[in-house]
């Protein structure tokens, strides 16, 4: 398949992380939401919040590009090249692999030393009702999926990949897709 593009601002905005980072993500999402409310000014903001790094990065699981290819390859094509940039500027990302149907429906994975994968981020724009099932299978096929969550920093949701109904609800755009998210401050 050809090249995929992700805007530099979308890097890790919908991130795959170890499930052990869930509490950190929910707490950080709460801080981000409070900061946004305090600094909202019409259509913009008066200050910028820089979120912290997760305490346990995905790379700590030690999964490899070969494992990710084996999991994703049968379900979705791999892009020949991944590009990033902004506006009309594009530049190649030689250490990023990508699989998907388009720029807007893709899995992107940074590949480090020894082929170890991490971070991984998703582009899930325009997932149709017909593709929700496929995306559920795709996400649940990721290496060590039962130990992973999707942290959607845009919608303040953390969705465990081990919970198929929650993953499907999230992909359908249902608020508070994670059961109990609103009760502990992590929902929308």
C-alpha positions, -999 to +999 in steps of 0.1 A: +000+000+000+012+036-006+021+062+020+002+072+051+003+107+066-003+118+102-003+154+112+024+161+138-003+173+163-020+139+162+011+120+174+000+099+204-033+117+208-050+083+206-024+062+222-020+025+230-005+019+265+000-008+290-031-013+311-010-005+342-009+032+330-047+034+332-048+053+366-021+077+354-041+084+322-074+090+341-057+113+366-038+132+338-070+135+318-088+150+348-060+176+352-061+184+315-099+189+316-096+212+347-068+232+331-088+235+298-119+248+317-097+273+337-080+286+305-108+285+279-112+318+261-139+317+235-127+294+207-092+292+221-072+290+253-050+315+273-024+289+282-011+255+271-009+223+291+018+197+283+008+163+295+033+141+313+048+109+300+031+076+311+049+059+340+051+027+320+058+032+283+045+006+257+081-003+249+085-017+284+064-047+272+092-056+247+069-064+218+086-064+184+078-051+149+077-087+138+049-095+164+029-064+153+032-073+117+021-109+124-009-096+143-020-068+120-008-080+086-036-106+081-063-080+089-051-047+073-025-037+048+009-022+058+018+012+043+050+013+023+059+046+039+048+068+068+050+106+065+044+134+090+043+172+089+018+200+089+000+221+063+016+211+030+050+201+045+057+164+045+087+144+057+093+106+060+093+088+093+117+059+087+114+045+122+075+044+121+055+015+106+019+019+097-011-003+088-045+008+078-071+017+052-062+054+049-045+082+068-077+085+088-080+048+098-045+036+107-023+021+134+012+038+137+041+022+156+074+037+164+102+011+161+133+014+183+164-006+189+161-043+183+128-038+166+110-031+199+077-012+194+066+018+213+049+043+212+018+032+192-010+056+182-042+054+162-060+074+137-097+064+139-114+091+119-146+081+101-148+045+113-181+034+098-206+012+115-196-015+090-160-013+101-165-013+139-163-051+141-131-052+120-115-025+141-125-044+173-108-076+159-078-055+148-073-039+182-079-071+201-054-088+179-025-065+189+004-082+207-005-086+244-039-069+238-054-081+271-027-060+288-033-028+268-056+002+268-064+029+243-059+063+259-078+089+239-065+122+250-090+141+228-121+126+245-106+118+279-114+081+276-094+051+286-106+019+270-093-015+280-087-037+249-097-067+270-133-054+271-147-059+236-181-042+243-163-011+256-140-011+225-170-014+202-189+014+221-158+036+219-154+030+181-191+039+177-184+072+194-205+065+224-195+087+253-180+070+284-174+038+265-154+025+294-177+011+321-174+032+353-152+059+336-175+088+347-175+075+383-137+079+386-134+111+366-121+096+334-152+101+312-162+129+290 
